Amino acid sequence: MIRGIGKSGEETLIEMSETGSPGEENNGLYRHSDSGSPPPDKSSASLCSECSGSLSKSSSLSSVIVCDQCEKEHTEPFQHLSSFAGIWRKRTLFLKYRARVDKHLQSKDSVYFRDGLRRIDFILSYVEDKDGERKQERRKIFETNLEKAGLQLELEDKQESEDGKTYFLKIHAPWEVLATYADVLKIKVPFKVNDVPDNREVPASWLFTPLRLPDNVMHPEPDYFTSPFDKSKIDFFLIEDKETFFPPSTRNRIVYYILSRCPYNKDDKLNKDKRGIKRLLNNGTYTSGFPLHDCRYWTRSRDPSCESERFSLYRHWARFLRFYKEQPLNLIRRYYGEKIGIYFAWLGFYTEMLFYAAVVGLACFIYGVATYHDVVWTEEICDENIGGKIIMCPLCDKKCSFWKLNSTCNSTWQSHLFDNTATVFFAIFMGIWVTLFLEFWKRRQARLEYEWDLVDFEEEQQRLQLRPEYETKCTSKRLNRVTQEMEPYLPVTSKLARSCLSGATVLFWISLIIASIIGVIAYRLAVFAALASIMDTNKLEVVGSLITPQLATSVTASCINFVIIMVLNFLYERVAIWITDMEIPKTHVEYENKLTVKMFLFQFVNYYSSCFYVAFFKGKFVGYPGKYAYMFNEGSGLRNEECDPGGCLIELTTQLVIVMAGKQVWGNIQEALVPWLQNWWKSRSARSHPESLYSRWEQDYDLQNFSQFGLFYEYLEMVIQFGFITLFVASFPLAPLLALMNNILEVRVDAWKLTTQFRRPVAAKAHSIGAWDEILNMVAIFSVVTNAFIVAFTSDMIPRLVYLYAYHPGTELTMKGYINNSLSVFNISEIPDKNSPEATEHPSWFNSNITTCRYRDYRYPPGHEYEYSHTMQFWHILAAKMAFIIIMEHVVFVVKFFVAWIIPDVPSDVKARVKRERYLIQEYLHNYEVEKLKLQLIQNGSQCICPETASAVKHEVLSGCLT
């Protein structure tokens, strides 16, 4: 009789009882017989003649076929290979090798060594290739040095891997190593339970109950007072279990610190550049290096000693249906480290604050919709007796003819939705909102700094940790005046030359962006004439009534500009990293700051240049009929384009929506869909593996690598979005609403991909969002200026107000006659031949009785002694615009600085807790030293004091970079 033992319910392939009964679980182990006979090795596995006849139809691909005779003899289960071919044969061979877990006594889906006691803190993988001997020598030396540093290693043979060629090196840091480097890195650990009561009360907190998460998820560990770890004062700290005292995130951070500084050459003094796991990964000695996730994301680990924090994060945080829930920031920080935790804290807070801006923006938009039919100047444009009788001058040379003003009725209605009196209010509100956002974030950040033990974490502490690349590339040495030790440094001449080359490269790429923008403008000018001819309202009445040639040109140009933006962005990312590496920054902080400045400067010009063109240049330097301005010269034929008859603001809105929405959609596709497809393709052959066969390290190996720039790009994406909703928000009040909807999705997409699609990143500390904080402040200040200029020069708000209060007819305030007042008159007979439309382009209603045409400007009519010169109203409007800019800027800046002054950066209860902790540290250390001294005095009275000898094994400490 043949019996198939496959995955059934919660059982796995290699779960068997000691007697072979399928009903008893063996925790992923093959038990030996009672006699204690060792399991058969690879050479003893052979086919039984009794088993070669029939196979169970119900057995799955991953079933192991066991016969009665084999079971009675307590031999290893085997698979029948004779009936399989091709991929079936390969899968069967794979399972045959992988089922041999009994010799290791440990399930494959585990975060422990084979002994089940030592935790895997890091994984390195490699394959043997053509250059195998040299790489093998590097690995041998590197691993020997790791063992000298105190790390413990365990190798998984390639025969145990799915592809049959990948080796996995498991690394464990014992307590002695962890304690040594925790002291070196000054990692804060608990010494007393926090006894300061939390008196914070949220008004009407019951309303937020549906948004809360379970307390064990929000607060995975008690609140402690902490102090930097000191190996010489072990009994000072609250150490219950040395194996769990340091969380996995701290353990992998320490191990990576060692790996990044460990040499892989025999004589480290001669070849200091040959050190660090990063170089070994770059030259292919190792294919990957990463810490392990603690379990599969959709189920808890079967090992009761495993935390299963990944499962908790997925269940409560990384699913979109949890979008309304608060984020488990403490659990994120515990699992991924402070740097990733602070990003999600900032993103969540930014999203919360966007809610208020979105509500006000939506109210302004609703106001525009509500007053849709009450706008006098729009009614005049659409009126057949007013706008229908106003003949406008051609918008381009030769191909554009005369047109009636009422043909732009729809675009004028659309423009009013965003260009109304609420626009001014919203621009001022956003100037104050951005200040509130930044100030309240400082308070939130201060609270997190305390709760996450980052109060005393300064950038100087990180500056002590030199980049391994800096240490290896800088061969010169000099005395550090602070530490009085020799340290590597980059000569001034070399540093200056590298900085100049870096600056020149950045300027070249910015010039390339400007050139591309000029190309898009040339496209606008060249295509407008063609579209104006094709979209003649007399030929295509339906299209012409819905979209104007200006709008069609703006939409197509915006789409082309977006494609150019994405292409240049893709190319420049690699250039920015290259030139930053070339500068050889000294520390990780300096490296990130340099890269941040380069990337944001480029992205600022790349994403915002087209919006700046539409907002501040388009339609401002047009000239007038008979004396038009051209882009290059009159010979180019590229006449500077005019704004849409509805105004330039609607075109800026169009540009902003296309670039902003397009970037957000493309970003989400790139962030979520691409990693998922890559992982799906990479792990397609392993998806049906039971947990015990598909090892934990191989599961993570098949995921995408979370690069050192992964978080950088997330910040960059959000800061660029922040620029869109602040710099140009006066043109599109719905921008915060779009950003809010995107960010609600962004939080869960980032959480989902980090939890399910990427390997676990190495934990890193950060007490703030770094250089991005200064960039946000600069954007906030600059946004006040840009919005003031948009309202003054891009919107028609100021000309309308000047007309209403100074130039309206009669004694009552009215906007009647505004359209006629805002258009100047020109004699058609005076239009030069080069500007006159061709006869075939004239509409059917045009005849020789029409002698004048109108254009948007404030100039004297023909026959006036100052004909075609600017009128006094033009100068009044210009003065009003400048006065508005000055008043708005001063009002907003005064309110901003007042709000920043009145709101303290650090909450009062946090200040009290920090003082309490510092006091307790001093008091407890004093008492500790006193008790220690008493103990020594007692020992002095009873016995001779001999010099202490260290009983622990001393390991080489790789801290040469700490200077």
Long-range contacts (C-beta under 8 A, 24 or more apart in sequence): 1-67, 1-68, 2-51, 2-53, 2-54, 2-55, 2-56, 2-65, 2-66, 2-67, 2-68, 3-56, 3-65, 3-66, 3-67, 3-68, 3-71, 4-55, 4-56, 4-58, 4-59, 4-63, 4-64, 4-65, 4-66, 5-63, 5-64, 5-66, 5-77, 6-59, 6-60, 6-62, 6-63, 6-64, 7-60, 7-62, 7-63, 7-690, 12-690, 12-691, 12-692, 12-693, 13-62, 13-63, 13-64, 13-95, 13-99, 13-690, 13-692, 13-693, 14-64, 14-99, 14-101, 14-107, 14-690, 14-692, 14-693, 15-692, 20-66, 20-71, 27-107, 27-302, 28-101, 28-106, 28-107, 28-108, 28-109, 28-302, 28-692, 29-101, 29-102, 29-105, 29-106, 29-107, 30-76, 30-99, 30-101, 30-102, 31-102, 32-74, 32-102, 33-74, 37-74, 39-76, 39-100, 39-102, 39-103, 40-75, 40-76, 42-100, 44-75, 44-76, 45-76, 45-78, 45-96, 46-78, 47-78, 47-80, 47-81, 47-82, 48-78, 51-80, 52-80, 52-82, 55-80, 55-83, 60-688, 61-88, 61-91, 61-688, 62-91, 62-95, 62-688, 62-689, 62-690, 62-693, 64-95, 64-99, 76-100, 76-102, 94-162, 94-164, 95-693, 97-159, 97-160, 98-160, 98-162, 98-693, 99-693, 101-692, 107-302, 107-303, 107-691, 107-692, 108-691, 108-692, 108-693, 108-694, 108-695, 108-696, 109-296, 109-301, 109-302, 109-691, 109-692, 109-694, 109-695, 109-696, 109-699, 110-303, 110-306, 110-695, 110-696, 111-292, 111-294, 111-301, 111-303, 111-306, 111-696, 112-303, 113-152, 113-154, 113-170, 113-172, 114-154, 118-152, 118-172, 118-174, 119-172, 119-243, 119-248, 119-251, 120-170, 120-171, 120-172, 120-292, 120-696, 120-697, 121-171, 121-172, 121-173, 121-248, 121-251, 121-252, 121-254, 121-255, 121-291, 122-170, 122-171, 122-252, 122-255, 122-256, 122-259, 122-289, 122-290, 122-291, 123-168, 123-169, 123-170, 123-171, 123-288, 123-289, 123-290, 123-291, 123-292, 123-697, 123-700, 123-701, 124-168, 124-169, 124-171, 124-277, 124-286, 124-288, 124-289, 125-166, 125-167, 125-168, 125-169, 125-286, 125-287, 125-288, 125-289, 125-697, 125-701, 126-166, 126-167, 126-169, 126-285, 126-286, 126-287, 127-158, 127-165, 127-166, 127-167, 127-287, 128-158, 128-165, 128-167, 129-284, 131-284, 135-283, 135-284, 135-285, 138-264, 138-265, 138-280, 138-285, 139-264, 139-280, 139-285, 139-286, 141-263, 141-264, 141-265, 141-266, 142-262, 142-263, 142-264, 142-280, 142-285, 143-169, 145-262, 145-263, 145-264, 145-956, 146-171, 146-258, 146-259, 146-262, 148-955, 148-956, 149-177, 149-258, 149-262, 149-955, 149-956, 149-957, 149-958, 150-174, 150-176, 150-177, 150-180, 150-953, 150-955, 150-956, 151-177, 151-255, 151-258, 156-695, 156-697, 160-695, 161-698, 162-685, 162-686, 162-689, 162-694, 162-698, 166-287, 166-701, 168-695, 168-697, 168-698, 168-701, 170-697, 171-255, 171-259, 173-251, 173-254, 173-255, 173-258, 175-242, 175-243, 176-952, 176-953, 176-955, 177-254, 177-258, 177-955, 178-246, 178-250, 178-251, 178-254, 179-229, 179-231, 179-234, 180-231, 180-955, 180-957, 181-254, 181-257, 181-258, 181-957, 181-959, 182-229, 182-231, 182-246, 182-250, 182-254, 183-229, 183-230, 183-231, 184-957, 184-959, 184-962, 185-253, 185-254, 185-257, 186-228, 186-229, 186-461, 187-228, 187-229, 187-246, 187-250, 187-254, 188-226, 188-227, 188-228, 188-229, 188-453, 189-226, 189-227, 189-228, 189-229, 189-237, 189-238, 189-245, 189-246, 190-224, 190-225, 190-226, 190-237, 190-238, 191-224, 191-225, 191-226, 191-227, 191-236, 191-237, 191-238, 191-921, 191-924, 192-224, 192-225, 192-238, 192-920, 192-924, 193-222, 193-223, 193-224, 193-225, 193-238, 194-222, 194-223, 194-224, 194-225, 194-913, 196-912, 196-913, 196-916, 198-909, 199-909, 200-909, 210-324, 211-324, 211-325, 211-326, 212-325, 212-326, 213-316, 213-325, 213-326, 213-328, 214-316, 217-312, 217-316, 217-328, 217-331, 218-326, 218-328, 218-330, 218-331, 219-330, 220-309, 220-328, 220-330, 220-331, 220-334, 221-330, 221-334, 223-451, 225-916, 225-917, 225-920, 225-921, 226-453, 226-917, 227-921, 227-924, 227-925, 228-456, 233-928, 236-924, 236-925, 236-928, 247-334, 248-291, 248-294, 248-307, 248-335, 249-334, 249-335, 249-336, 249-337, 249-763, 250-763, 252-291, 252-760, 252-762, 252-763, 253-337, 253-762, 253-763, 253-764, 253-765, 255-291, 256-291, 256-762, 257-465, 257-958, 258-958, 259-289, 260-468, 261-468, 261-958, 261-959, 261-960, 261-961, 262-958, 272-471, 272-472, 272-475, 273-472, 273-473, 274-472, 275-468, 275-471, 275-472, 276-468, 276-469, 276-472, 278-468, 278-469, 279-468, 279-472, 288-701, 288-705, 288-759, 290-700, 290-701, 290-705, 290-759, 290-760, 290-761, 290-762, 291-759, 291-760, 291-761, 291-762, 291-763, 292-696, 292-697, 292-700, 292-760, 293-696, 293-699, 293-700, 293-759, 293-760, 296-691, 296-699, 297-755, 297-756, 302-691, 309-334, 309-335, 310-335, 310-755, 313-751, 313-755, 314-752, 314-755, 314-756, 317-751, 317-755, 318-748, 318-751, 318-752, 318-754, 318-755, 318-756, 319-748, 319-752, 320-745, 320-748, 320-752, 322-748, 323-744, 323-745, 323-747, 323-748, 327-747, 327-751, 329-448, 330-451, 333-452, 335-760, 336-754, 336-760, 336-761, 336-763, 337-761, 337-762, 337-763, 337-764, 337-765, 338-452, 338-454, 338-763, 338-764, 338-765, 338-766, 338-767, 339-711, 339-763, 339-764, 339-765, 339-766, 340-711, 340-754, 340-761, 340-764, 341-448, 341-452, 342-445, 342-448, 342-766, 342-767, 342-768, 342-769, 343-711, 343-714, 343-715, 343-769, 344-747, 344-750, 344-751, 345-444, 345-445, 345-448, 346-441, 346-445, 346-769, 347-714, 347-718, 347-743, 347-746, 347-747, 347-750, 348-747, 349-440, 349-441, 349-444, 350-437, 350-441, 350-718, 350-722, 350-743, 351-740, 351-743, 351-744, 351-746, 351-747, 353-433, 353-436, 353-437, 353-440, 354-725, 354-736, 354-739, 354-740, 354-743, 355-740, 356-433, 357-429, 357-430, 357-433, 357-725, 357-736, 357-740, 358-736, 358-737, 358-739, 358-740, 360-426, 360-429, 360-433, 360-733, 360-736, 361-426, 361-729, 361-733, 361-734, 361-735, 361-736, 361-737, 362-733, 362-734, 362-737, 363-422, 364-420, 364-422, 364-423, 364-425, 364-426, 364-733, 365-417, 365-418, 365-733, 365-734, 367-420, 367-422, 368-416, 368-417, 368-418, 368-420, 368-422, 369-417, 371-416, 371-420, 372-413, 372-416, 372-417, 375-416, 376-814, 376-815, 376-816, 376-818, 377-412, 377-800, 377-815, 377-818, 377-819, 378-409, 378-412, 378-413, 378-416, 380-816, 380-817, 380-818, 380-819, 380-820, 381-405, 381-406, 381-408, 381-409, 381-412, 381-645, 381-819, 382-406, 382-409, 382-412, 382-413, 386-819, 386-820, 387-819, 390-819, 390-820, 390-823, 390-854, 391-846, 391-850, 391-852, 391-853, 391-854, 392-645, 392-823, 392-853, 392-854, 392-855, 393-625, 393-826, 393-831, 393-853, 393-854, 393-855, 394-831, 394-835, 394-836, 394-837, 394-853, 395-528, 395-532, 395-549, 395-550, 395-642, 396-525, 396-528, 396-529, 396-532, 396-639, 397-529, 397-628, 397-637, 397-639, 397-834, 397-835, 398-529, 398-834, 398-835, 398-836, 398-837, 398-838, 398-841, 399-529, 399-530, 399-532, 399-533, 399-837, 399-838, 399-841, 400-528, 400-529, 400-532, 400-533, 400-837, 400-841, 401-536, 401-837, 401-841, 401-842, 401-843, 401-846, 402-828, 402-837, 402-842, 402-843, 402-846, 402-850, 402-853, 403-537, 403-843, 404-845, 405-645, 405-819, 405-823, 405-854, 407-537, 407-544, 407-545, 407-548, 408-548, 408-644, 408-645, 408-646, 410-545, 410-546, 411-547, 411-548, 411-550, 411-551, 411-644, 411-645, 411-646, 411-650, 412-645, 412-646, 414-646, 414-650, 415-644, 415-646, 415-647, 415-649, 415-650, 418-649, 418-650, 418-653, 418-731, 418-732, 418-733, 419-647, 419-649, 419-650, 419-795, 419-796, 419-797, 421-797, 422-733, 423-730, 423-733, 423-791, 423-795, 423-797, 424-730, 424-791, 424-797, 424-888, 426-729, 426-730, 426-733, 427-729, 427-730, 427-787, 427-788, 427-790, 427-791, 427-888, 428-888, 428-891, 428-892, 430-725, 430-726, 430-729, 430-730, 430-736, 430-783, 430-787, 431-783, 431-784, 431-787, 431-892, 431-895, 431-896, 432-892, 432-895, 432-896, 432-899, 434-726, 434-780, 434-783, 435-780, 435-895, 435-896, 435-899, 435-900, 436-899, 436-903, 438-776, 438-777, 438-780, 438-900, 439-899, 439-900, 439-903, 439-905, 440-903, 442-905, 442-906, 443-903, 443-904, 443-905, 443-906, 443-907, 445-768, 445-769, 446-905, 446-906, 446-907, 446-910, 447-907, 447-910, 449-767, 449-768, 450-910, 450-913, 450-914, 454-765, 454-766, 454-767, 455-914, 455-917, 457-765, 457-767, 458-767, 459-589, 462-587, 462-588, 462-589, 462-765, 463-586, 463-587, 463-589, 463-590, 464-961, 464-962, 464-963, 465-587, 465-588, 465-961, 465-962, 466-586, 466-587, 466-961, 466-963, 467-585, 467-586, 467-587, 467-588, 467-591, 468-961, 469-581, 469-584, 470-584, 470-585, 470-586, 470-587, 471-960, 471-961, 473-584, 474-584, 480-963, 483-963, 485-963, 486-963, 487-963, 490-584, 490-586, 495-583, 498-582, 498-583, 498-584, 499-583, 501-579, 501-582, 502-579, 502-580, 502-582, 502-583, 502-598, 505-575, 505-579, 506-576, 506-579, 506-598, 506-601, 506-602, 509-568, 509-572, 509-575, 509-602, 510-601, 510-602, 510-605, 512-568, 513-568, 513-602, 513-605, 513-606, 513-609, 514-605, 514-609, 516-561, 516-564, 516-568, 517-561, 517-609, 517-610, 517-613, 520-557, 520-560, 520-561, 520-564, 520-610, 521-613, 521-631, 521-641, 522-631, 522-638, 523-557, 523-560, 524-553, 524-554, 524-557, 524-641, 525-631, 525-638, 525-639, 525-640, 525-641, 526-638, 527-553, 527-556, 527-557, 528-553, 528-641, 533-841, 536-841, 536-843, 537-843, 538-843, 538-844, 548-644, 548-645, 550-641, 550-642, 550-643, 550-644, 550-645, 550-651, 551-644, 551-650, 551-651, 551-654, 553-641, 554-614, 554-644, 554-651, 554-654, 554-655, 555-654, 555-658, 558-610, 558-654, 558-655, 558-658, 558-659, 559-658, 559-662, 561-610, 561-655, 561-659, 562-658, 562-659, 562-662, 562-663, 565-606, 565-607, 565-659, 565-663, 566-666, 568-606, 569-603, 569-606, 572-599, 572-602, 572-606, 573-599, 576-602, 577-709, 589-770, 592-712, 592-770, 592-771, 593-770, 593-771, 595-709, 595-712, 596-712, 596-715, 596-716, 596-770, 596-771, 596-772, 596-775, 597-771, 599-712, 599-716, 600-716, 600-719, 600-775, 603-716, 603-720, 604-723, 607-659, 607-663, 607-720, 607-723, 607-724, 608-723, 608-727, 610-655, 610-659, 611-652, 611-655, 611-656, 611-659, 611-727, 611-728, 614-648, 614-651, 614-652, 614-655, 614-794, 615-648, 615-652, 615-728, 615-731, 615-786, 615-789, 615-790, 615-793, 615-794, 616-789, 616-793, 616-794, 618-643, 618-648, 618-651, 619-643, 619-648, 619-856, 620-793, 624-824, 624-826, 624-855, 624-857, 624-859, 624-868, 625-826, 625-830, 625-831, 625-835, 625-853, 625-855, 626-826, 626-830, 626-831, 626-832, 626-835, 626-868, 627-868, 628-835, 634-834, 642-856, 643-856, 645-856, 647-794, 647-795, 647-796, 648-794, 649-731, 649-790, 649-794, 649-795, 649-796, 652-728, 652-731, 652-732, 652-790, 652-794, 653-731, 653-732, 656-724, 656-728, 656-731, 656-732, 656-735, 657-732, 657-738, 659-724, 660-721, 660-724, 660-735, 660-738, 660-739, 661-738, 663-717, 663-720, 663-721, 664-721, 664-738, 664-742, 667-717, 668-742, 668-745, 668-746, 668-749, 671-749, 671-750, 671-753, 672-749, 672-752, 672-753, 675-704, 675-753, 675-757, 675-758, 676-753, 676-757, 678-704, 679-703, 679-704, 679-757, 700-759, 700-760, 701-759, 703-757, 703-758, 703-759, 704-757, 704-758, 704-759, 705-758, 705-759, 706-754, 706-758, 706-759, 706-760, 706-761, 710-758, 710-761, 714-750, 715-769, 715-772, 718-743, 718-746, 719-772, 719-775, 719-776, 719-779, 722-776, 722-779, 723-779, 723-783, 726-779, 726-780, 726-783, 726-787, 727-779, 727-782, 727-783, 727-786, 727-787, 728-786, 728-787, 728-790, 729-783, 729-787, 730-787, 730-790, 730-791, 730-795, 731-790, 731-794, 731-795, 780-896, 784-888, 784-889, 784-892, 784-893, 784-896, 785-889, 787-888, 788-884, 788-885, 788-888, 788-889, 788-892, 789-885, 791-884, 791-888, 792-881, 792-882, 792-884, 792-885, 793-881, 798-877, 798-880, 798-881, 798-884, 799-877, 801-880, 802-873, 802-876, 802-877, 802-880, 806-873, 806-876, 807-873, 821-873, 822-856, 822-858, 823-854, 823-855, 823-856, 823-857, 824-854, 824-855, 824-856, 824-857, 824-858, 824-859, 824-860, 824-861, 825-852, 825-853, 825-854, 825-861, 825-862, 826-852, 826-853, 826-854, 826-855, 826-862, 826-868, 827-851, 827-852, 827-862, 828-852, 828-853, 830-862
